Amino acid sequence: MLHGPARAWSIVLMGLLCMVLSVVLLHRPPPEGPAVTPPPARPLTPEERRAMYRAWPLFEGWPLPQLPPETPVPGDEAPPPGDARRPDETPR
């Protein structure tokens, strides 16, 4: 334990150190990092849409989430939602 003038000088020294560090750290601009550009947005494939909920059985008793409505992609010729037949099946 310091007593007398040694204690006073240690308090002054710690105060000066704190002031210098705060000036250096607060007034210096942060270093420039590389610009991160997000990847271009694309529609999710059906497999990617199902993969979001692959671990859901771990949360038994929780309500199941509903998939967001699919947005049609221009130029994509998908069968209507009510037609569940395979393309090679012929109607009987």
HELIX and SHEET records of a PDB file:
HELIX    1   1 PRO A    5  HIS A   27  1                                  23    
HELIX    2   2 PRO A   46  ALA A   51  1                                   6    
HELIX    3   3 TRP A   56  LEU A   58  5                                   3    
END                                                                             
